[in-house]
Amino acid sequence: MARPSLPLPPLPPEADDAPEVSGILLLRTGGDDATWKDVLHRLGDPPGLRTPAPDGDRPALPQEGPIRRLLLAVDDPRWHGASEQEVREAVRAGADGSWIPDVVVLVTDGTAADPVLRPLLAFDTGDHGAAFRIAPRQTAAFYLVLHLLSLDLAVQDFEERSPADPWDEEDDEEMTDEDLPHPAGFYLEAPDPAPRYQSPARPLPPIPQEGWGLLVRTDFGDDAAWAALVAHIHHPGNVLNSAGEEEEDFVDFFQIVDDPVFAGATPQQLMALVHADGDSDEMASGVLLIADREALAAPRGDLLAVPLDDHFGLTFRLASGQAGNLSVNLAIANQDLEDYMGRELADSLLEDWWRRAMRG
């Protein structure tokens, strides 16, 4: 079957001067209608999600703004049964005068064969572009922060964790489908409730990241609790680390967003709003901290930590007294996120996923 050209948006005449539009092409090449609908449901309703018009007209690129992104979801029967190589060639063929996605994600027969994880086949459109497998909710979280990332590093991590064509080094042969590693972010498919982007009830402004650390308040029911929490975070002198040793407090580099417009905002919504401040030369920690209702339930409550450059979609609780240390140590690459997240959490995530998967 002759494949049509992909409905990639045309670049505007001023494309050389226009801000880049990050994004993903989601293309169905296999599976049934129920599989496609399930994948779309797990992706949620992220900003910039578009489908081509039935009349074949290509969708337009998003309008100007600090964060321009596009998730183009294409279900065209003429692409059903297409191979990965065919899609790669079609993307390259459309490179002249068209928007090119950073990453292409395919819904395949393998996606339909695993209704629990719904593994997707993905590759970036760069020169190396090795294929990897990724779960739908990981894809959604990855998309929300794509504009913040060093794409090569993020994709390399996916390729190492969940290669699409791994080899058994002992037998020097390609593994079978049953032996493939789990898709990247597979553990996000089981939590209850599972992370899923939903459009906010009202438009939310973008959040320019200006300092090493970023804290956003989302609960406004108790101003006294908020004041106590801020006072606990912004205390002078040294602090005690997890080992009980004194170390410098770095909260002066912290950026706090206290605006009722963000009342009730979800972690996924806030992930999509953070962007690098073009006027700031500060390094960033790559973690968003949220003062939600649980954090404000006690003056020294644990903040909700939301990674922005690794472990996309994962959230965990962080002692508020560690906020400054986390931000500066991650910003200067002195520590890793796991040093704060804890191995216990990582292990419990996997155990919880297996428990839910076996039960379901």
NORMOGI-V308863 format. One record per residue. N is the residue number from 1. RES is the residue in three letters. SS is DSSP state (a for helix, b for strand, c for the rest). PSI is psi as a letter, one per 40 degrees, with the letter a starting at -180 (none if undefined). Layout:
{{N | RES | SS | PSI} {N | RES | SS | PSI}}
This chain:
{{1 | MET | c | h} {2 | ALA | c | h} {3 | ARG | c | h} {4 | PRO | c | i} {5 | SER | c | i} {6 | LEU | c | i} {7 | PRO | c | f} {8 | LEU | c | h} {9 | PRO | c | i} {10 | PRO | b | i} {11 | LEU | c | i} {12 | PRO | c | i} {13 | PRO | c | d} {14 | GLU | c | f} {15 | ALA | c | d} {16 | ASP | c | d} {17 | ASP | c | e} {18 | ALA | c | i} {19 | PRO | c | i} {20 | GLU | c | i} {21 | VAL | c | h} {22 | SER | b | i} {23 | GLY | b | a} {24 | ILE | b | i} {25 | LEU | b | h} {26 | LEU | b | h} {27 | LEU | b | h} {28 | ARG | b | h} {29 | THR | c | e} {30 | GLY | c | a} {31 | GLY | c | i} {32 | ASP | c | i} {33 | ASP | a | d} {34 | ALA | a | d} {35 | THR | a | d} {36 | TRP | a | d} {37 | LYS | a | d} {38 | ASP | a | d} {39 | VAL | a | d} {40 | LEU | a | d} {41 | HIS | a | d} {42 | ARG | a | d} {43 | LEU | a | d} {44 | GLY | c | a} {45 | ASP | c | g} {46 | PRO | c | i} {47 | PRO | c | h} {48 | GLY | c | e} {49 | LEU | b | h} {50 | ARG | b | i} {51 | THR | b | i} {52 | PRO | c | i} {53 | ALA | c | i} {54 | PRO | c | d} {55 | ASP | c | e} {56 | GLY | c | e} {57 | ASP | c | h} {58 | ARG | c | h} {59 | PRO | c | i} {60 | ALA | c | i} {61 | LEU | c | i} {62 | PRO | c | i} {63 | GLN | c | i} {64 | GLU | c | i} {65 | GLY | c | i} {66 | PRO | c | d} {67 | ILE | c | h} {68 | ARG | c | h} {69 | ARG | b | i} {70 | LEU | b | h} {71 | LEU | b | h} {72 | LEU | b | h} {73 | ALA | b | h} {74 | VAL | b | h} {75 | ASP | c | g} {76 | ASP | c | h} {77 | PRO | a | d} {78 | ARG | a | e} {79 | TRP | a | e} {80 | HIS | c | h} {81 | GLY | c | e} {82 | ALA | c | i} {83 | SER | c | i} {84 | GLU | a | d} {85 | GLN | a | d} {86 | GLU | a | d} {87 | VAL | a | d} {88 | ARG | a | d} {89 | GLU | a | d} {90 | ALA | a | d} {91 | VAL | a | d} {92 | ARG | a | d} {93 | ALA | a | d} {94 | GLY | c | e} {95 | ALA | c | d} {96 | ASP | c | h} {97 | GLY | c | e} {98 | SER | b | i} {99 | TRP | c | h} {100 | ILE | c | h} {101 | PRO | c | i} {102 | ASP | c | d} {103 | VAL | b | i} {104 | VAL | b | h} {105 | VAL | b | h} {106 | LEU | b | h} {107 | VAL | b | h} {108 | THR | c | a} {109 | ASP | a | d} {110 | GLY | a | d} {111 | THR | a | d} {112 | ALA | a | d} {113 | ALA | a | e} {114 | ASP | c | g} {115 | PRO | c | e} {116 | VAL | c | d} {117 | LEU | c | d} {118 | ARG | c | f} {119 | PRO | c | h} {120 | LEU | b | i} {121 | LEU | b | h} {122 | ALA | b | i} {123 | PHE | b | i} {124 | ASP | b | i} {125 | THR | c | e} {126 | GLY | c | a} {127 | ASP | c | d} {128 | HIS | c | d} {129 | GLY | c | f} {130 | ALA | c | i} {131 | ALA | c | i} {132 | PHE | b | i} {133 | ARG | b | i} {134 | ILE | b | i} {135 | ALA | c | i} {136 | PRO | a | d} {137 | ARG | a | d} {138 | GLN | a | d} {139 | THR | a | d} {140 | ALA | a | d} {141 | ALA | a | d} {142 | PHE | a | d} {143 | TYR | a | d} {144 | LEU | a | d} {145 | VAL | c | e} {146 | LEU | a | d} {147 | HIS | a | e} {148 | LEU | a | e} {149 | LEU | c | i} {150 | SER | c | h} {151 | LEU | a | d} {152 | ASP | a | d} {153 | LEU | a | d} {154 | ALA | a | d} {155 | VAL | a | d} {156 | GLN | a | d} {157 | ASP | a | d} {158 | PHE | a | d} {159 | GLU | a | d} {160 | GLU | a | d} {161 | ARG | a | d} {162 | SER | c | g} {163 | PRO | b | i} {164 | ALA | c | d} {165 | ASP | c | g} {166 | PRO | c | i} {167 | TRP | b | i} {168 | ASP | b | h} {169 | GLU | c | d} {170 | GLU | c | d} {171 | ASP | c | e} {172 | ASP | c | f} {173 | GLU | b | i} {174 | GLU | b | i} {175 | MET | c | i} {176 | THR | c | i} {177 | ASP | a | d} {178 | GLU | a | d} {179 | ASP | a | e} {180 | LEU | c | i} {181 | PRO | c | i} {182 | HIS | c | i} {183 | PRO | c | i} {184 | ALA | b | h} {185 | GLY | c | f} {186 | PHE | a | d} {187 | TYR | a | e} {188 | LEU | a | e} {189 | GLU | a | e} {190 | ALA | c | d} {191 | PRO | c | i} {192 | ASP | c | h} {193 | PRO | c | i} {194 | ALA | c | i} {195 | PRO | c | h} {196 | ARG | c | h} {197 | TYR | c | h} {198 | GLN | c | i} {199 | SER | c | h} {200 | PRO | c | i} {201 | ALA | c | d} {202 | ARG | c | i} {203 | PRO | c | h} {204 | LEU | c | i} {205 | PRO | c | i} {206 | PRO | c | i} {207 | ILE | b | h} {208 | PRO | b | h} {209 | GLN | b | h} {210 | GLU | c | e} {211 | GLY | c | a} {212 | TRP | c | d} {213 | GLY | b | i} {214 | LEU | b | h} {215 | LEU | b | h} {216 | VAL | b | h} {217 | ARG | b | h} {218 | THR | c | e} {219 | ASP | c | h} {220 | PHE | c | f} {221 | GLY | c | e} {222 | ASP | c | g} {223 | ASP | a | d} {224 | ALA | a | d} {225 | ALA | a | d} {226 | TRP | a | d} {227 | ALA | a | d} {228 | ALA | a | d} {229 | LEU | a | d} {230 | VAL | a | d} {231 | ALA | a | d} {232 | HIS | a | d} {233 | ILE | a | d} {234 | HIS | c | g} {235 | HIS | c | i} {236 | PRO | c | i} {237 | GLY | c | a} {238 | ASN | c | i} {239 | VAL | b | i} {240 | LEU | b | h} {241 | ASN | c | a} {242 | SER | c | e} {243 | ALA | c | e} {244 | GLY | c | e} {245 | GLU | c | i} {246 | GLU | b | h} {247 | GLU | b | i} {248 | GLU | c | i} {249 | ASP | c | h} {250 | PHE | c | f} {251 | VAL | a | e} {252 | ASP | a | d} {253 | PHE | a | e} {254 | PHE | b | i} {255 | GLN | b | h} {256 | ILE | b | h} {257 | VAL | b | h} {258 | ASP | c | g} {259 | ASP | c | h} {260 | PRO | a | e} {261 | VAL | a | d} {262 | PHE | a | e} {263 | ALA | c | h} {264 | GLY | c | e} {265 | ALA | c | i} {266 | THR | c | i} {267 | PRO | a | d} {268 | GLN | a | d} {269 | GLN | a | d} {270 | LEU | a | d} {271 | MET | a | d} {272 | ALA | c | e} {273 | LEU | c | d} {274 | VAL | b | h} {275 | HIS | b | i} {276 | ALA | b | h} {277 | ASP | c | h} {278 | GLY | c | e} {279 | ASP | c | e} {280 | SER | c | h} {281 | ASP | c | e} {282 | GLU | c | i} {283 | MET | c | i} {284 | ALA | c | i} {285 | SER | c | d} {286 | GLY | c | e} {287 | VAL | b | h} {288 | LEU | b | h} {289 | LEU | b | h} {290 | ILE | b | h} {291 | ALA | b | g} {292 | ASP | c | a} {293 | ARG | c | d} {294 | GLU | c | d} {295 | ALA | a | d} {296 | LEU | a | e} {297 | ALA | a | d} {298 | ALA | c | i} {299 | PRO | c | d} {300 | ARG | c | f} {301 | GLY | c | i} {302 | ASP | c | h} {303 | LEU | b | i} {304 | LEU | b | h} {305 | ALA | b | h} {306 | VAL | b | h} {307 | PRO | b | i} {308 | LEU | c | e} {309 | ASP | c | e} {310 | ASP | c | i} {311 | HIS | c | f} {312 | PHE | c | h} {313 | GLY | c | e} {314 | LEU | c | i} {315 | THR | b | i} {316 | PHE | b | i} {317 | ARG | b | h} {318 | LEU | b | h} {319 | ALA | c | h} {320 | SER | a | d} {321 | GLY | a | e} {322 | GLN | a | e} {323 | ALA | a | d} {324 | GLY | a | d} {325 | ASN | a | d} {326 | LEU | a | d} {327 | SER | a | d} {328 | VAL | a | d} {329 | ASN | a | d} {330 | LEU | a | d} {331 | ALA | a | d} {332 | ILE | c | e} {333 | ALA | c | f} {334 | ASN | c | d} {335 | GLN | c | i} {336 | ASP | c | i} {337 | LEU | c | d} {338 | GLU | a | d} {339 | ASP | a | d} {340 | TYR | a | d} {341 | MET | a | d} {342 | GLY | c | h} {343 | ARG | a | d} {344 | GLU | a | d} {345 | LEU | a | d} {346 | ALA | a | d} {347 | ASP | a | d} {348 | SER | a | d} {349 | LEU | a | d} {350 | LEU | a | d} {351 | GLU | a | d} {352 | ASP | a | d} {353 | TRP | a | d} {354 | TRP | a | d} {355 | ARG | a | d} {356 | ARG | a | d} {357 | ALA | a | d} {358 | MET | a | d} {359 | ARG | a | d} {360 | GLY | c | none}}
